[in-house]
């Protein structure tokens, strides 16, 4: 029996390390520059946590959760997203007693039983930020700006911000009524999936993938026409800041997208997504928004919040892999010219590693085969350990990538060895 990775899952191999590290580094460094701190929550939680926050009639909770009853009889789910877990941790650990807002970021695998396709997996990674404890539009801007800086640093082309406001809970209820009134006129034209949406989650009609529903949605009422004056002011102030960003940095583009509603129940006011030029799910690089009611729903004090999560696979796929230089993962392969010198080579290798020189001792083979090994693993250098060298307290360094010249260096002069290997 040949085992295969489960559908919608994949292996991250050593050759992928450089690009994955580059993305993670850009995310972490940018978040830290804005004063965000790392948080990590468990991969599984009480299923109810997601039912209450993401929403019982959302696709995620209805169809996509990996849920099971554990041996103690509790219903557990692998996390489909991390906002709920972060808010649970925020309350449970009393972070609301610290100075607010709490600025938090996370990185790790999420699980959704979705139909796999390009950019859509069943186990995928998210980097996310959550700013908890500030209701101003300035924090909406802050998280949108963080996302922009990350995507810009990574030089991903064709990025656009889509933004909308759903207003507050009461606004949303009024709006949903209007939306239903509108779609009622077309109910017989709607495909089956959308008739179901009409009943269960009418907002989702706006991001239907069905051609006929897309056409009908064109003239549907807009959320912005039904939100309260406070929500409207919040939205307009935010748009002004985005205009300013666009005037300072013309590569930043945004569009108010009336159909953007997002597929999770906890949002109020601002919702946003960054998209790339790619088609289908791959094109939605990250999504987020404000979720002021959520902490209270989970039993905490009323605490407004805003954040986003970015799909790491989608970012990695956008990057031109050839542009990321494939750094050699090894600095030196010790070539053992005389087998009697294996012991002393071990000492040299240890000495190198203590000095952060990445070192491998070549396998016990002919010198030619040892050299082939060093070349095949893309080492920066081959270092010959022979009787002559040891007697004179020297080593011979042969560069394998650039000049291919060979030089002798004093064996104890670690600084010089490091310098020639560019460490
Ligand atoms: P989401 O839109 O469900 O939002 O996911 C955020 C991002 O995760 C998506 O834009 C996409 O890049 C990536 N993603 C989602 N599902 C998949 C998948 N099956 N395969 C690959 N990538 C995927 C949330 O998760 C919210 N928690 C975001 C948030 C944070 N809102 C406020 N704070």
Boltz pocket constraint, residues with backbone or C-beta under 6 A from the ligand:
constraints:
  - pocket:
      binder: B
      contacts: [[A, 80], [A, 81], [A, 82], [A, 83], [A, 112], [A, 114], [A, 119], [A, 120], [A, 121], [A, 122], [A, 124], [A, 125], [A, 126], [A, 128], [A, 129], [A, 130], [A, 264], [A, 281], [A, 284], [A, 285], [A, 286], [A, 287], [A, 288], [A, 289], [A, 290], [A, 291], [A, 306], [A, 307], [A, 308], [A, 309], [A, 310], [A, 311], [A, 312], [A, 313], [A, 314]]
      max_distance: 6.0
